[in-house]
Amino acid sequence: MKYMKIGGVSLLALSAVLAAMPAMAQDQAAANPGDIIVTAQKRSERLQEVPIAVSAVGSDFLQSRDISSIDRLGSVAPNVKIERAPSNKTISQISIRGSVTINPAITWEPAVGLYLDGVYIAKAQGSIFDVADLERIEVLRGPQGTLYGRNTLAGAVNLITKKPSGELGGFLEGSYGEYNYRKVKGSLDLPKFGIVSVKLSGQIQQRDGYTDVVDNPFPAAFLANPKSTDETNDIDGQSFMAQVRAEPTDNLTLDYTYDYSKFDQKPDYAQLFRVNRNGDPRDIFDPASPSYPFAGAFFPLNLYTDTDRQEEASLDGELLEQSKASGHALTATWDVGDVTLKSISSYRSLRWSDILDLDGSPLNVAHTKRFTKYQAFSQELQATGGLLDERLKYVAGVYYFRDKAFTDNPQSYFGGATTFTSQYGSHTEAWAAYAQLDYQVTDQLTVIGGLRYNHEEKDILRVLQVPGATLINVQYGDLPDASFNNLSPALTVKYEFNRDLNVYARYAKGFKSGGFNGETNIVGPDAGCAAPAELTCPYRPEKVDSYEVGFKSQWFDRRLTLNSAIFWDEHKDIQLSIFTATGAAGSVVKNAAQAQIRGLEVEATARPIDTLTLNASFAFLDAEYEKYIEAGVDVSDNRAFPHTPEFTASLGADWEAARGDWGKLNLIGDVNFVDEYYTYPYPLNTPTPSDQNANNTKSEGRTIVNLAANLTEIPLGRSKANVSLWARNVFEEDSPQNFIDFGPGFGGLTVAYFPDPRTIGVTMGVRF
């Protein structure tokens, strides 16, 4: 693998104003970017008229940045942060307004709902996948419990694909870049045949690893093993989507979609960032510790630590990340007079695996494997329409969901001296009924009220074994099901001064599902629930009461769009997964905290001239615990709030620099700023330096700059060709974005995960 050093990037910078992903899409309404149509409230509406904090990006934006998966979105909206989970490129970690699920285990629920054409993607594992031909992406901020239900505590992300048009058309693109990056992406829309239209799309991408694996450089590590591979952090993925639309009558549409994605690659490099070096007996990798001769002398991890991004690693463990996800969805839409009835049926399956070397060295200190199987079925029935000359609009529906999850998680530590057979799984069955009414009291005043009732039940499987002994053996049905009921109301008042200015005030309640801790190492008594990790005691749902005030406006003949929102969220029973790294890398789950999160969000899009679009966004976030009970003591002043950067911002421009019979040239830039943030809810101050401290895994934040020069609409017979030169992470931001801290029980072993390095490449394609 060669790291190509390509100069001349500054030539692009001279031609482009650095930009971030805009809060509005400018492709559907070039002159009036706020006129994009969204379905955030289960019906088609003009974005500027939706009285919630929602941002959207459309197909032109996505195509010009070559975005086909959520991990490339960056700061697409204020107070939205999307990361890859530690060690994995196919697990998302989405944070909106300070709410996030850190633990990616299959028994955990995300805090943000992810939807593909209205179908819920229920788990974080396998949630980073490619969709070759997206129409738009919508990001709803704040709890969406009324219309979307469970696990939209922080918000929702909607991926909407382009549907078959019934006309011949499509595109084919190929990309090549540094690290031998190759991608082919395309879409084919076939002519309508009778009542049937068909569209096929997909992409294949491959890339060499960012990190070369070399032989052990330290002879003192006499137990070091040979390297296991030549590189890690590569890409090898493919995705495919087949869409069939049937229109048997003028008022009935049937949409069937099959989507498939497969990744078979090596995981992100777990770089050994630090070990405890305080002379404490627990600091087993510290030569100054009295414990070093008994552990560190055989496994001298202290030799391999480095806080700067490394392009070379010495690893001995097998490395693997595989994800195979597929889904079937059938959506029937029937217009019956003033009522539109919709049925969304889906079945999804996931086979996901990883094999990790979590010590960042050629020593067999911490090697783990996860083999996951997951299946989910959902059915939703909706009715939307209007009454009283459209002064009363309604959305109502019922929803059913069930899933089955299982993970086999074998683990090996210290050369196999300690091994665990660890398995966990869960079944979930949930149903809900919901309704929302929008009543236009006057031509300017609208009152919106909604309510959703949710019921769900869960059970658990947990097996934990060491050679010769079974520590935990809980099978499905051995424990009473965990059962949860919830009412999620919402009330919004909107006042429209005119078509270009409206204000709103909103109250909404959201909740994130409770459940069992599948990764626990403890089975408590059948009653009492004294310990937060006891398997017999399910943790409670997390709830939020959200208050929001905002305005949406357009000025100067709609050349300026300016939107803003302020919010105040009260969280209760916050679910905190505390990684203890004791026994089989166990976790403790607590409902120990309640918190107050406040924030400000501003988005703007300006078109001072027809050929230039400027974008800006700014967000402020203030998160603090009101109560955090640990061992009967309130420690709220001494706990970090994870993944809550105080400030995030973006700036940008898309400039049509030239146009002629030969095509047009657009110069595009994106810059995204994320302030510093903690990654775990650990103590800020600890009795000794060797204790698990949040500052040890604090990200310093980052500023990512992306640039592109796009030459499009090049005449090519009856088709149009395009060429794009792009550069990502231009200034090589290399502050860690995520960590795993094993804590004092494992010598303070901490691994870090860094943003992708600078990459430069070219894309060429044709559209017909």
N, C-alpha and C positions, 0 to 999 in steps of 0.2 A: 504494500500500500504506500502510495506517495502522497504527500501533502503538497499540492500544487500552490506555489506562491505566485499569484497573478497580480500584477500591478495595474495602475490606471483606473482604479475604482473611483478616484476622486473626479474623473471626467464626468461620471454620472452625477456626482454630487453637485457639480457646478451647474447642471441643467435641471435639477429637481429640488424642490423644497421638501425637506424631510416630512413624511406623513405617517399617520397611524391609520389603522383600520377605522373608517369613518363610522359614526353612529347611525348614519342614514345611508341607504343604497341610492346611487344616483343613476342606475341604469333604467329603471322602469319609468322614471319621470325626470329626464335629464334637466329640464328647466326648473322643475319643482321637486327636489329630492324628497320632500316630506309626503309626496303623494303615493309612495309605495304602498301596495295593498298587502295587508297581513291577515293572518287567521288566528291571532293570539287569543281571541275570545271565542273560538270555535265557529266564527263566521267571518266573511270577508269584510274588511274595514280599511279605510284610509289610516295609515300609521299615525298621522297627526291627530286623529280624532279618538284614538284609543286612550282612555283615561287611566293608564297604568304606565309604569316605567318600562318601556319595551324598546329595544333597538333591533334594527334589521340590516342585513347586507344582502345585496342581490347578486344575480348571476354575473354581471359585468365585473363587479368588484371581485368576486370569487375567481373568475377566469383570469383576470389581469394579475392576480397574486398567486395563481395556481394553487388554490386552497380546495382540498377535497376531504379533509378530516378536521375534527374539532381541535386537535392539538396545534394546528397551524393558525388558529384564530387570534392568538395573542390577546391584546386588550381591546376586544371587539366592542366592548361597552364599559361604561364606568363601573367601578367596584366589581368587576368580573375578572377572575384570574384562573387560567386553565393551565395545569401542569400535567406532566406525566408522573405517575406514581413512582416511588423509588424502585429502581432496578428494572422497570418495565416500560416498553414503548406502546403497549396496547391496553394499558389501564389508565383511565383519566382520573384526575383529582381536580374537580371543579369547585371553586369557591366563589360565592356571590354574597356580597354584603356581610362578609365575615363568617358565614356558615359553610362548613366543609366536612366531608368524611375523610379522615386520614387513612384509616385502615381499609385496605382493598380486599379483605377476605370475603369470600362468596356469601357468607352468612350475614354480612353487613349491608345496610341500605345506604344509598347516596343521599346527600342533602339537596341535590339539584336533579330534577327530572329531565331525562334525555328522551326525545321522541323523534322517530323517523316516519314521516307522513302520518302522524297521529298514533303510531304504535310505540308503546313504552319500552325503552331499552333499560331493563330493570337493574342491572349490576354494573359496577365499575370495570370488572374484568371483561376484556373484549370490547369495551365501549369506544376505543379509538380504532376506527376502520375507515376505509375510503369509499366515497361516493363520487363517481366520475362526473356526473351531470346534475349539480344542484341548482335549483331555481333561486333559493334564498335560505338564509339562516336567521331565525328570530331568537332573541334572548330576552326573556321576561324576568325582571328583577323584583325580588320580594316574594312573599309566600303566595302560591297559586293553588291553595287547597280547595277552593270552591269548584273550579272548572277542571283541575288536573288531579287533585287528590293527594294521596299519601306520597311522602318523599319529595314533595316540591316545597319543602320548608324555606329554602333560599330562593327558589325560582325555577325556571324551566328553559330548556334549549330545544327549539324545534328545527329539525332538518327537513326541508321540503324539496323534493326532487321535481325536475321537469317531467311532465306527463307526455305521453304520446300525442303528437299533433295530427296524425293521419296524413301528413305530407312528407315526401321524400326529403331527407336532410340529415345533417350530422356533422361531425368533425373528427379529425385524427391528428394527434400531436405526439411528438417525440422530444424528450429532453435528455441532455447530457451535462454533467457537471463534475466538480471535484470529487475525489474519493471514488472515481469510476461510477458515478451516479447515472443510472439509466431509468427512463420511464417512458412508457407508451400508454396513452390514454385516448379513448375514443367513444363515440356515440353514433348510433345509426337509427334514424327514425324512418320507418317504412310507410309506404303509401297505404291509405285505408283500403281494406278489403271487406266489402259489405259493411257490416256493423262493427268490424274489429280493426283496431289500430295497435301496432306493436312498436316498441322501442327497446333497443339493446344498448347497453353501455358498460364500460369497465376500464380497468387499468392494471398494468403490471409495472412494478418498480423494484429495482435492486440497487444496492450500494455497498461498497466495501466498508469495513468497520472504521470508525474514527480512531480506534485504539489498537495499536500493534501489541501483540503478546510476545514477550521475549523470555529467554531463559533466566533463571534465578541469578541476580547480580551479587548476592552476598554469600560468600562461602561459610560464614558463621551460622547460617541457617542450614545446618547439616541434615535436617529432616525435610528440606524442600523437595518437592516433586517436579518432574519434568513438566514443561508447559503443556496445557491441554488443547490449545488451538493456536492459530497464527494471529487472530484478531478477534475483537468483539465490538459490539455496538454497530452492527451492520443492519441492512434492510433487505428483506426478501418477501415481498407481499404481492398479492393479486386480489382483485375484487371484480365482481360481475353483478349486473342487475338486468333482469328481464321484466318489462312492464307491458301488460296487455290491457287495453281499454275496449270494452264492448258497450255499444249504445243501442240496445234493442228497440227503444222508443225515444221520442224527443225529450221525455222527462225522466228517463232512467239511465244511469251510468254505472257500469261495473268496472272497477279497477283492480286488477290482480298484479301483485308484485312479488317477485322472488329475488332476494339479495343474498349474495355469498361473498365472504371475504376469508382469506387464508394468509397467515404470516408464519414463516418458518425461518427464524433468524436467531441471532444471539442478543442477549439483553444489554441494557445500558451498563457501562462499566461502574462497578461499585468501588470507587477509589478510596483507599484507606486514608482518612483525613486526620485522625488523631487517636491516641490511646492515652489513658490517664498516666501522668508522670508527676505524682505528688509524694512519692515515698510511702503512700498508704499501703497496708498489707493487701488491700483489695486490688491494687494496681499491679496485676500479675505480669504486665508487659513492660514494666518500668524497671530498668536495671538497678535503680536505687531502692526498690521495694524488697522487703525480706521474703516476699513470695516469688520473686523472679527466678531463683534457682530451681524452683519446683514446677514452673510453667513457662515463663518467658525465655529461659535458657534453651528450652526445646522448641518453643514457638516464638521467636524474637520478632514480633510484629512491629516493635519500635523502630526497626530498621527500614520499614516500608512506608511510613507515614509521610504525607506531603500535602500541604494546603493549597498548592498551585495546581492547576489542571495539568495532567500528565498525558502525553500522547503515546506513551509506552507503559505497559503493565506486565507484571510477572504473575501468572495465575496457573493453578494446577487443577482446579475443579472443572467438571464438565459444564458447558454453558449452553443454554437453550431457552428460547421463548417461542412457543407455538400458540396460535390462536386460529380456530376455525369456527366461524359463526355463519349461520344461515337463517333466513326468515321467510315465511310465507304470509302474505297479507291480502285480504280481500275486502275492498271498500265498496259498498253499494250506496249510491246517492239517488234519491227519488224525490222529485219535486211534485208535490201534490197541492196545487193551488197556492195558498199563502204559506204552506208548511213544507220544509225540506226535511226528509227523514234520511238518516244515515246510519249504516251499520259498518263497524270496523272489526273484522275478525283477524286474529293473528296467531301464529305459532312460531316460536324462535328456539333455536338450540345453539349451544356453545360447547366446544371442546377446547380447553385451554390448559397449557402446561408451561412451567418454567423450571429450570435447573440453574441454581445460582451459587457462585463463589462469593460469599458475603464478607470475607475477611480481607479481600484485596491483596492477596499475597500468594506465593506458591506453597504455602503451608496449609495443611488440612485442618483449619481451625473452625470454620463455620460454613458448612455446605448444606443447602436445603433444596427440596424439590416440592412442587405443587402440581397435582394433576386434577383438573376440575372438569366436572360434567354439569351442565345446566340446561334446563328446559323450562319454557314458559308459554302459557296460553292466555289470551285475553279476548274479551268480547265487549264491545261498547255499542250502545244504541243511543242515537241522538235525535232530537227534534229541534229545529230552529225555525223561526218565523216572526211575523209581525201582526199586530192587531190594532184596531182603532186608527186606521189610516197610517200605520207604521209608527204611531206615537208610542206604542208598547211593543218592544222586541223581547224575545225570549229564547233561551237555550235551556234544554232539559235533557236528562239522560240517565241511563243506568250503566253500570260497569262491573265486569267480573274479571278476576285475575287469579291464576294459580301458577305456582312454579315449584321446581324441585332442584335442589343444589347439593353437590357433594364434592369435597376436596380430600384427596389423599396427600398428606404432607410429611413424607419421611425426612428425617434430619440427622445429620452427623456432625459431631464436634470433637476437636482435639484428636485427630487421627483415627476416629472411630472408637475412641475410648468411651464416648457417650453417644448412644444412638436412640432415636425415638421413632416409633410408629405412631403417627398422629393423623387422625381422620375426623372430619366434621361435615355435617350436612344439615339441611333444613327443608321443610315443606311449608309453603305459604298458600293460604286461600283467603281471598279478599273480595268483597263486593261493595258497591257504593251506589247511591242515588243522589242526583244533584239537579239544581235549577238556578237560573239567573234571569232576572227581569230588569230591562232597561225601560224606564218610563220617562218620556219627554213631557215634563210638567208644563213648560212653556217652550217657545221656540229656542230659548237660550239655556234653560235649566233642565238637566236630566238627572234622575236619581236611579242608581243601579244597586240592586240587592241580590245576594246569592247565598245559597246554603247547600252544603254537601254532608251527607251522613256516610261514614266509613265503618266497616266492620271487617276484622281480619283475625285469622287464627294461624298459629305457627307451632311446629314441633321441632325437635332437635335430635341429632345423632352426634355422639362424641365418643371416640375411642382413643385412648392414650396408653401406649405400651412401651416398656423397655425390655431388653432381652431377659426372658425368664419371668416376667411379671406384667400383669395388667393393672394399670393404675386407675383408669376410668373405662367403663364399658356401659354407655347409655345408648340404647337403641331407640328407634322411633316407637313412640307409644309408652316408653318406660316412665316418662314424666307427663303430667297434665299439660295440655296445650296452653300456650300463652294466647290470650284473647284480648283484643283491643277494640274499643269503640271511640269514635270521634265525630264531633260536629264542627265543621269548618265554615263559618259565616264570612261574608264580605259585604261591605257597604261603601258605595262611592257616590259622591255628589260632584257633578261636573257643570260648570257654567261657561258657555260659549259666547264671548263678546262678539265675535264674528268668525267667519270661516278660517281666519288666520290666527286667532288667539283664543285659547281656552285655558281655564284653570280647573283643578280638581283637588278633592280631598278624599282620602281612602283609608278605610280600616279593613284589615284582612287577618284571618287566623290561619296558621298552617301547622302541620305536624309531620314528624319523621317517625317512621314505624319503630316500635320496640322489638324485643326478641331475646334470644338466648345467646350467650357468649360462646361461640363454637370453639374458640381458641383457649378456653380456660384450662388451667392445670388443677383446678380445685373442684371437688363436688362437695357441697355443703350438706347440712342436715335437711330433712324433708320440710322443716318449718324453721322460721326464725330469720333466715336471710341476713345474717349478721355481716357476712363478707360480701363486698360488691362483685366478686368474681364467681360466686357460687353458681354452679350450673343449674341448680334447682330453682333459682330465682331469676326470672327474666327481667331484663332492664326495661324501664318504662319508655314510652314515646317521648320524643323531644317536641316541645310546643313553642310557638311564637305568636305574640300579638304585635301586629305591625301597623304603624300610623304613618301615613305618607301624604304630603302636599306637593303639588307640582304644577307647572304650566308648560304649554306647548305653543309655539308661536312661529310665524313666518313674517318677514319684513321686506321692504323694498321690492315690491312686486315679486315676492317669494324668492328673491335671490339669497336671502339669509334665513336659515332655519335655526332657531334657538330654543332648546328644551332644558328644563331643570326640574329636579326633585329633591326634597329633603325628607328624611325618614327617621323614625324612632321605633326600634324593635325591642320588645321585652321577651327574652328567652327564658324558658323554664325547663328543668330536667334535662339540661344539656348532656348529650351522650359523649363521654370522653373515653376513648380507648387508650389506655396507658400500657405501652410496651415494656414489659419487665425483663425480658431476656433471661428468665429463670426457667429451669426445667426445659420443656419443649418450646422455647421462645414464646412463652405465654404472654397473654394480655389480660389486663384488668379492665372491666367496663364499669363506669360510674355514671349515675345520674346525680352527680354531686353539685352541679353548678346551676346558677341562674345569672343572667347577664343582661346588660343594656348595651345596645349597639345603635349608634347614631351616625348619620352621614349626609353628605351633600353630593349631588351629581349634576354635571353640566355637560351638554352636548351641543355642538354647533356645526353647521355646514354652510359655507358661503360660496357664491359664484359671482365674484366681482366682474368678471368678463365671461363670455360664453365658453372660452377654451380653458378656463381654470376653475377647479374646484378645491377649496380649502376646507380642512376639517380640523376640529379640535374637541377634546374631551378632558374633563378634570373631575376627580373624585376625591373626597375626604371621608375617612372612616375613623370612628372613635369607638372602640370596643373595650368594655371593662366588666369584670365579674362583680356582681352585687353580692353573691354568696358562693362560696366554694368550700364545701364541708369535707374534711379529710380527718379520719380518726376522731370525729366529734368536734373538730376545731375548724373555725372559719379561716381559711388561708387565702382568701380572695385577693389580698394585696400582694401575694407572693406567688402568683401563677401567671404564666404567659398565655396570651390568646393566639392560637395558631392561625397562620395564613390570613392575617389581617393587616396588610400594609396601610399605613396612615394616609399615604397619598399615592394615587396613580394618575397618569396623564398621557395624552397622546396628541400629536400634531401632524399635519399632513397637507399634501397637495397632489393633485393629478392634473398635469398640464399637457394639453394638446399642443405640442410645440410646432408641428407642421402638418399640412394636409395638401394633397394634390391628386392627380390622376393615378399616381403610383401607390396611393394609400395614405395612411396617417401615422404620425409618430407621437406617442404619449410617453412622457417621463413621469415616473411614479416613485414616491418614497414613503416609507413608513417608519416612524419612530415611536416606540412604546416604553414608557418609564414605569417601573414598579419600585416603590419604596421598600426599605428593609422590613423583614417580617420574621416572626418565629415560626418554626415548623412543628413544634410539639407543645402541649400544655404542661410543661414541666415547671418546677420552681425557678424563680428568678434569682433567689439567694438561697444558698444551701449551707448546712453546717460545716461541711468540708469541701474542698475543691474537687474531690473525686466523686461526689454525689451527682446524680443525674440533674443537670442544670440546663435550662432552656437556652441560655446564651451560647452553649456549645454547639447548638444546631440552629443558629440564627443566620438567615440569609441576608446578605448585605444589599439585596435588591439588584436591579439591573436596568440597563437601557439598551434595547435591541433596535438596531437600524437595518431596514431592508430597502433595497433600491431595485428599480427595474426600468428598462427602456423597451417599450413595446411598439413594434412596427406591425400594423394590422391593415386589413382591407386591401392587401396587395392583389391586384387583378391576376387571376390565373384561370384563363378560359371562363367558364361559367361559375367558377368557384372563387374563393378569396383565401389567400395565404397569409400567414402571420409568423413573425420572428420576434423573440423576446430574449434580451440579455438581462440576467438577474443576479443579484448578490444579496445574500442573507447573513445577518449578524456581521455587518460590514466592519465594525470596529472591534470584533472579537471579544465581546463581553464574556467573561469567564468566571464570574462569581457563582458559587454553588447555588442551585435552586431548590434542592431537596437533600434530605439526610436520613440515615438510620442510626440511632444512638442505642447501643446495646446496654448502656448503663454500667454501674459499678460492679454488678454481679458478673460482668464479662470484661472486666478490666477497662471499661470506658471505650471499648472498640466503637469507633464511629466512622461510617463511610459516607461519602458525599457524591452527589450527582450534579453534573454541570450542563449548562446549555450546549446545544450543538455548536461546533466551531464555525468560523466563517466559511461559506461555500459560495462559489461562483459557477454559473452555468448558462446554458442556452436552451431555448425551447423553439421548435419550429413545427408548424402545423398548417392544416388546410381545413376550411369550412365550406360546406356545400349545401 
